Amino acid sequence: MSFYREIGNLLGLDWARIASGYSIVNYNGEAVYLEGIKKVINVSDVEVVVDTKKARLRIIGKELCIFSLEEKTMIIRGMVDACEVME
């Protein structure tokens, strides 16, 4: 079972709804893992904006860089100050 499915089960959330959305994991303000990405909108050293199926996500910080970018996932490294959901 996946980590996100386990958390969803603990919270009593429907897996189908969770799987069609997005996930954000902030690693101690040093990196952010994003899952469910459809399109990269903006990338700079202070802001990264991406679209998902359900929302636009904005990562704000300093010295941000894309560490990894795959089909629907992204890892951003730097000094992360905030992760915002712009629905």
Number of C-alpha atoms within 10 A of each C-alpha: 5 7 8 13 16 13 12 16 12 9 9 9 13 11 14 9 10 13 14 12 14 21 15 16 13 17 11 9 15 14 19 23 16 21 18 20 23 16 14 15 12 11 15 14 15 16 19 20 19 19 20 20 12 15 14 19 22 18 22 20 19 15 14 22 18 16 13 11 13 9 10 13 15 20 18 21 21 19 19 22 14 14 19 12 14 11 9
